[in-house]
Amino acid sequence: MINLENIHPQFITDAGGKRVSVVIQLTEYEELLEDIEDLAAMAERRDEPTVTHEEVLASLKRDGLL
């Protein structure tokens, strides 16, 4: 997850000095998009039942993946 303190935006202003756009580094933009996608996935799954760590381990062992 991106640390917002590490983003260094530049602002584009209109003739009156009002900020109308922001410019950030492409890598920062890509990290923000990834964070948004992660948050959207979590929101979609928030009502799903949880599984304990032990249950996950048992399932992986049962399936021969661990």
N, CA, C and O atoms as a GROMACS GRO file, in nm:
protein
  264
    1MET      N    1   0.086  -0.118   0.000
    1MET     CA    2   0.000   0.000   0.000
    1MET      C    3   0.090   0.124   0.000
    1MET      O    4   0.191   0.130   0.071
    2ILE      N    5   0.053   0.219  -0.078
    2ILE     CA    6   0.134   0.339  -0.094
    2ILE      C    7   0.122   0.428   0.031
    2ILE      O    8   0.015   0.444   0.089
    3ASN      N    9   0.233   0.485   0.068
    3ASN     CA   10   0.236   0.581   0.179
    3ASN      C   11   0.210   0.719   0.120
    3ASN      O   12   0.288   0.768   0.039
    4LEU      N   13   0.101   0.780   0.160
    4LEU     CA   14   0.062   0.908   0.101
    4LEU      C   15   0.165   1.018   0.125
    4LEU      O   16   0.166   1.118   0.053
    5GLU      N   17   0.250   1.002   0.224
    5GLU     CA   18   0.354   1.102   0.247
    5GLU      C   19   0.461   1.098   0.139
    5GLU      O   20   0.539   1.192   0.125
    6ASN      N   21   0.465   0.988   0.063
    6ASN     CA   22   0.565   0.974  -0.042
    6ASN      C   23   0.517   1.023  -0.178
    6ASN      O   24   0.591   1.016  -0.276
    7ILE      N   25   0.394   1.074  -0.184
    7ILE     CA   26   0.343   1.128  -0.309
    7ILE      C   27   0.374   1.277  -0.313
    7ILE      O   28   0.350   1.350  -0.217
    8HIS      N   29   0.428   1.320  -0.425
    8HIS     CA   30   0.467   1.460  -0.440
    8HIS      C   31   0.392   1.519  -0.559
    8HIS      O   32   0.445   1.526  -0.670
    9PRO      N   33   0.269   1.561  -0.535
    9PRO     CA   34   0.187   1.612  -0.646
    9PRO      C   35   0.230   1.750  -0.693
    9PRO      O   36   0.284   1.830  -0.616
   10GLN      N   37   0.204   1.775  -0.819
   10GLN     CA   38   0.217   1.908  -0.875
   10GLN      C   39   0.076   1.947  -0.920
   10GLN      O   40   0.002   1.862  -0.970
   11PHE      N   41   0.040   2.072  -0.903
   11PHE     CA   42  -0.095   2.115  -0.934
   11PHE      C   43  -0.097   2.208  -1.054
   11PHE      O   44  -0.009   2.292  -1.072
   12ILE      N   45  -0.197   2.191  -1.136
   12ILE     CA   46  -0.223   2.280  -1.248
   12ILE      C   47  -0.338   2.370  -1.205
   12ILE      O   48  -0.442   2.322  -1.158
   13THR      N   49  -0.319   2.499  -1.221
   13THR     CA   50  -0.420   2.594  -1.176
   13THR      C   51  -0.479   2.670  -1.294
   13THR      O   52  -0.420   2.680  -1.401
   14ASP      N   53  -0.599   2.724  -1.270
   14ASP     CA   54  -0.661   2.808  -1.372
   14ASP      C   55  -0.609   2.951  -1.356
   14ASP      O   56  -0.524   2.977  -1.270
   15ALA      N   57  -0.659   3.042  -1.436
   15ALA     CA   58  -0.613   3.181  -1.433
   15ALA      C   59  -0.635   3.247  -1.298
   15ALA      O   60  -0.563   3.340  -1.262
   16GLY      N   61  -0.733   3.199  -1.222
   16GLY     CA   62  -0.760   3.256  -1.090
   16GLY      C   63  -0.681   3.191  -0.978
   16GLY      O   64  -0.695   3.229  -0.862
   17GLY      N   65  -0.596   3.093  -1.012
   17GLY     CA   66  -0.514   3.027  -0.911
   17GLY      C   67  -0.582   2.906  -0.847
   17GLY      O   68  -0.525   2.844  -0.757
   18LYS      N   69  -0.702   2.872  -0.892
   18LYS     CA   70  -0.773   2.756  -0.837
   18LYS      C   71  -0.714   2.628  -0.896
   18LYS      O   72  -0.694   2.617  -1.017
   19ARG      N   73  -0.687   2.531  -0.810
   19ARG     CA   74  -0.635   2.403  -0.856
   19ARG      C   75  -0.742   2.331  -0.938
   19ARG      O   76  -0.856   2.316  -0.894
   20VAL      N   77  -0.703   2.287  -1.058
   20VAL     CA   78  -0.798   2.219  -1.145
   20VAL      C   79  -0.752   2.078  -1.183
   20VAL      O   80  -0.833   1.996  -1.225
   21SER      N   81  -0.623   2.050  -1.168
   21SER     CA   82  -0.568   1.919  -1.202
   21SER      C   83  -0.448   1.891  -1.114
   21SER      O   84  -0.389   1.981  -1.054
   22VAL      N   85  -0.413   1.764  -1.109
   22VAL     CA   86  -0.295   1.724  -1.032
   22VAL      C   87  -0.210   1.631  -1.118
   22VAL      O   88  -0.262   1.551  -1.196
   23VAL      N   89  -0.080   1.642  -1.103
   23VAL     CA   90   0.015   1.557  -1.175
   23VAL      C   91   0.097   1.484  -1.071
   23VAL      O   92   0.154   1.544  -0.980
   24ILE      N   93   0.103   1.349  -1.085
   24ILE     CA   94   0.187   1.268  -0.997
   24ILE      C   95   0.271   1.176  -1.084
   24ILE      O   96   0.242   1.156  -1.202
   25GLN      N   97   0.374   1.120  -1.026
   25GLN     CA   98   0.460   1.026  -1.098
   25GLN      C   99   0.378   0.905  -1.141
   25GLN      O  100   0.286   0.863  -1.070
   26LEU      N  101   0.411   0.848  -1.255
   26LEU     CA  102   0.339   0.733  -1.307
   26LEU      C  103   0.345   0.616  -1.210
   26LEU      O  104   0.245   0.546  -1.192
   27THR      N  105   0.458   0.593  -1.146
   27THR     CA  106   0.468   0.483  -1.050
   27THR      C  107   0.374   0.504  -0.932
   27THR      O  108   0.314   0.409  -0.882
   28GLU      N  109   0.362   0.628  -0.887
   28GLU     CA  110   0.270   0.659  -0.777
   28GLU      C  111   0.125   0.634  -0.820
   28GLU      O  112   0.046   0.579  -0.744
   29TYR      N  113   0.092   0.675  -0.941
   29TYR     CA  114  -0.041   0.655  -0.997
   29TYR      C  115  -0.075   0.505  -1.004
   29TYR      O  116  -0.184   0.463  -0.964
   30GLU      N  117   0.020   0.426  -1.053
   30GLU     CA  118  -0.003   0.282  -1.066
   30GLU      C  119  -0.023   0.218  -0.928
   30GLU      O  120  -0.108   0.130  -0.913
   31GLU      N  121   0.054   0.262  -0.829
   31GLU     CA  122   0.038   0.209  -0.694
   31GLU      C  123  -0.100   0.247  -0.636
   31GLU      O  124  -0.164   0.166  -0.570
   32LEU      N  125  -0.143   0.369  -0.662
   32LEU     CA  126  -0.275   0.411  -0.615
   32LEU      C  127  -0.386   0.328  -0.681
   32LEU      O  128  -0.482   0.289  -0.614
   33LEU      N  129  -0.373   0.302  -0.810
   33LEU     CA  130  -0.472   0.219  -0.879
   33LEU      C  131  -0.476   0.078  -0.820
   33LEU      O  132  -0.584   0.022  -0.800
   34GLU      N  133  -0.360   0.023  -0.791
   34GLU     CA  134  -0.355  -0.110  -0.730
   34GLU      C  135  -0.423  -0.110  -0.593
   34GLU      O  136  -0.497  -0.202  -0.560
   35ASP      N  137  -0.398  -0.006  -0.514
   35ASP     CA  138  -0.462   0.005  -0.383
   35ASP      C  139  -0.613   0.016  -0.397
   35ASP      O  140  -0.687  -0.044  -0.318
   36ILE      N  141  -0.661   0.092  -0.495
   36ILE     CA  142  -0.805   0.105  -0.518
   36ILE      C  143  -0.865  -0.030  -0.556
   36ILE      O  144  -0.973  -0.066  -0.508
   37GLU      N  145  -0.797  -0.103  -0.643
   37GLU     CA  146  -0.847  -0.235  -0.683
   37GLU      C  147  -0.853  -0.329  -0.563
   37GLU      O  148  -0.949  -0.404  -0.548
   38ASP      N  149  -0.750  -0.326  -0.477
   38ASP     CA  150  -0.749  -0.410  -0.357
   38ASP      C  151  -0.865  -0.374  -0.264
   38ASP      O  152  -0.933  -0.462  -0.211
   39LEU      N  153  -0.888  -0.244  -0.245
   39LEU     CA  154  -0.998  -0.200  -0.158
   39LEU      C  155  -1.133  -0.241  -0.216
   39LEU      O  156  -1.223  -0.279  -0.141
   40ALA      N  157  -1.149  -0.233  -0.347
   40ALA     CA  158  -1.274  -0.273  -0.411
   40ALA      C  159  -1.298  -0.423  -0.392
   40ALA      O  160  -1.410  -0.465  -0.365
   41ALA      N  161  -1.193  -0.503  -0.406
   41ALA     CA  162  -1.206  -0.648  -0.387
   41ALA      C  163  -1.244  -0.679  -0.242
   41ALA      O  164  -1.328  -0.766  -0.217
   42MET      N  165  -1.184  -0.609  -0.147
   42MET     CA  166  -1.218  -0.631  -0.007
   42MET      C  167  -1.362  -0.592   0.020
   42MET      O  168  -1.432  -0.662   0.093
   43ALA      N  169  -1.408  -0.483  -0.038
   43ALA     CA  170  -1.546  -0.438  -0.017
   43ALA      C  171  -1.645  -0.539  -0.074
   43ALA      O  172  -1.749  -0.565  -0.014
   44GLU      N  173  -1.613  -0.597  -0.190
   44GLU     CA  174  -1.701  -0.696  -0.252
   44GLU      C  175  -1.711  -0.822  -0.168
   44GLU      O  176  -1.814  -0.889  -0.170
   45ARG      N  177  -1.606  -0.854  -0.093
   45ARG     CA  178  -1.601  -0.980  -0.019
   45ARG      C  179  -1.626  -0.965   0.130
   45ARG      O  180  -1.614  -1.062   0.204
   46ARG      N  181  -1.662  -0.846   0.174
   46ARG     CA  182  -1.673  -0.821   0.317
   46ARG      C  183  -1.778  -0.905   0.388
   46ARG      O  184  -1.768  -0.929   0.508
   47ASP      N  185  -1.880  -0.951   0.315
   47ASP     CA  186  -1.985  -1.031   0.376
   47ASP      C  187  -1.959  -1.182   0.369
   47ASP      O  188  -2.040  -1.261   0.418
   48GLU      N  189  -1.848  -1.220   0.308
   48GLU     CA  190  -1.816  -1.362   0.300
   48GLU      C  191  -1.772  -1.413   0.437
   48GLU      O  192  -1.715  -1.337   0.516
   49PRO      N  193  -1.798  -1.540   0.466
   49PRO     CA  194  -1.754  -1.594   0.595
   49PRO      C  195  -1.601  -1.599   0.602
   49PRO      O  196  -1.533  -1.615   0.500
   50THR      N  197  -1.549  -1.586   0.721
   50THR     CA  198  -1.404  -1.591   0.738
   50THR      C  199  -1.359  -1.735   0.760
   50THR      O  200  -1.438  -1.822   0.798
   51VAL      N  201  -1.232  -1.759   0.735
   51VAL     CA  202  -1.171  -1.890   0.753
   51VAL      C  203  -1.048  -1.870   0.840
   51VAL      O  204  -0.969  -1.779   0.815
   52THR      N  205  -1.033  -1.953   0.939
   52THR     CA  206  -0.917  -1.939   1.027
   52THR      C  207  -0.790  -1.985   0.955
   52THR      O  208  -0.795  -2.056   0.855
   53HIS      N  209  -0.679  -1.942   1.010
   53HIS     CA  210  -0.549  -1.981   0.955
   53HIS      C  211  -0.534  -2.133   0.958
   53HIS      O  212  -0.484  -2.194   0.864
   54GLU      N  213  -0.578  -2.193   1.067
   54GLU     CA  214  -0.569  -2.338   1.082
   54GLU      C  215  -0.653  -2.410   0.975
   54GLU      O  216  -0.611  -2.513   0.922
   55GLU      N  217  -0.771  -2.355   0.944
   55GLU     CA  218  -0.856  -2.414   0.840
   55GLU      C  219  -0.790  -2.404   0.703
   55GLU      O  220  -0.799  -2.497   0.622
   56VAL      N  221  -0.726  -2.294   0.677
   56VAL     CA  222  -0.656  -2.277   0.549
   56VAL      C  223  -0.542  -2.378   0.539
   56VAL      O  224  -0.526  -2.443   0.436
   57LEU      N  225  -0.464  -2.391   0.644
   57LEU     CA  226  -0.354  -2.487   0.644
   57LEU      C  227  -0.405  -2.629   0.623
   57LEU      O  228  -0.348  -2.705   0.543
   58ALA      N  229  -0.512  -2.665   0.694
   58ALA     CA  230  -0.568  -2.800   0.680
   58ALA      C  231  -0.616  -2.824   0.537
   58ALA      O  232  -0.596  -2.933   0.482
   59SER      N  233  -0.679  -2.724   0.476
   59SER     CA  234  -0.727  -2.737   0.340
   59SER      C  235  -0.612  -2.752   0.242
   59SER      O  236  -0.618  -2.834   0.150
   60LEU      N  237  -0.507  -2.674   0.260
   60LEU     CA  238  -0.391  -2.684   0.172
   60LEU      C  239  -0.323  -2.819   0.185
   60LEU      O  240  -0.280  -2.878   0.085
   61LYS      N  241  -0.312  -2.870   0.308
   61LYS     CA  242  -0.253  -3.003   0.329
   61LYS      C  243  -0.340  -3.111   0.267
   61LYS      O  244  -0.288  -3.203   0.203
   62ARG      N  245  -0.471  -3.101   0.286
   62ARG     CA  246  -0.565  -3.200   0.232
   62ARG      C  247  -0.557  -3.202   0.080
   62ARG      O  248  -0.568  -3.309   0.019
   63ASP      N  249  -0.537  -3.087   0.017
   63ASP     CA  250  -0.529  -3.079  -0.128
   63ASP      C  251  -0.389  -3.106  -0.181
   63ASP      O  252  -0.367  -3.100  -0.302
   64GLY      N  253  -0.295  -3.137  -0.092
   64GLY     CA  254  -0.158  -3.167  -0.134
   64GLY      C  255  -0.078  -3.046  -0.179
   64GLY      O  256   0.022  -3.060  -0.249
   65LEU      N  257  -0.122  -2.928  -0.140
   65LEU     CA  258  -0.053  -2.806  -0.180
   65LEU      C  259   0.046  -2.759  -0.075
   65LEU      O  260   0.121  -2.664  -0.098
   66LEU      N  261   0.046  -2.825   0.039
   66LEU     CA  262   0.139  -2.785   0.145
   66LEU      C  263   0.198  -2.908   0.208
   66LEU      O  264   0.279  -2.898   0.299
   0.00000   0.00000   0.00000
